[in-house]
Amino acid sequence: MNVMVCVGYKKRKHFFETIVDIGTGYVIAVVMQILIFPLFGIQTSYFNMFIIGGIFMSVSMLRSWLWRKYFHNRFYDKAQQNNSNSKDI
């Protein structure tokens, strides 16, 4: 299999996994709000619960992206540098 095709496939797979993860997280967050808010006396409309879920989802997406960038820069780039240095020897 061509390396470029393999990389493109991995990116699409990663994108699909991210969408599924975010989508299920959003649904779980809204359902939990519907179930939990009344237990604490928090009264709000379903529309507001969807908005609150969207805010938490956005923060979660940003957090995941920042952690992914951190680990990619810290470990993947370092591994590539070590790999290229070992080829020079």
SVG drawing of the C-alpha trace seen along z (x, -y; Angstrom):
<svg xmlns="http://www.w3.org/2000/svg" viewBox="-38 -28 66 30">
<polyline fill="none" stroke="black" stroke-width="0.4" points="0.0,0.0 1.3,-3.4 2.5,-5.4 0.5,-8.5 -2.7,-6.4 -2.0,-4.8 -1.5,-8.2 -4.7,-9.6 -6.6,-6.5 -5.2,-6.9 -6.2,-10.6 -9.8,-9.8 -10.0,-7.0 -8.8,-9.3 -11.3,-12.0 -14.1,-9.5 -13.1,-8.2 -13.0,-11.8 -16.4,-12.6 -17.9,-9.5 -16.2,-10.3 -17.4,-13.9 -20.9,-13.0 -21.4,-10.3 -19.9,-12.6 -22.4,-15.3 -25.3,-13.0 -24.2,-11.6 -23.7,-15.1 -27.2,-16.2 -28.8,-13.1 -26.9,-13.4 -28.1,-17.0 -31.7,-16.0 -31.3,-13.4 -29.1,-15.2 -30.1,-18.8 -33.6,-18.2 -31.9,-16.3 -30.1,-19.6 -33.0,-21.8 -31.7,-23.2 -34.6,-24.1 -33.8,-25.0 -35.2,-24.3 -34.1,-21.4 -32.8,-24.0 -30.5,-25.5 -29.3,-22.0 -28.3,-21.5 -26.5,-24.8 -24.7,-23.9 -23.8,-20.5 -22.4,-22.4 -20.2,-24.6 -18.8,-21.6 -18.3,-19.8 -16.4,-22.8 -14.1,-23.0 -13.6,-19.2 -12.6,-19.4 -10.1,-22.2 -8.7,-20.3 -8.3,-17.1 -6.7,-19.0 -4.2,-20.7 -3.2,-17.4 -2.8,-15.7 -0.6,-18.6 1.5,-18.5 2.1,-14.7 2.7,-14.8 5.3,-17.6 6.9,-16.1 7.2,-12.5 6.5,-12.0 8.8,-14.8 11.5,-13.8 11.3,-10.2 11.6,-11.4 14.6,-13.5 16.3,-10.5 15.5,-8.3 17.0,-10.8 20.1,-11.3 20.6,-7.5 20.5,-7.3 23.2,-10.0 25.7,-7.8"/>
</svg>
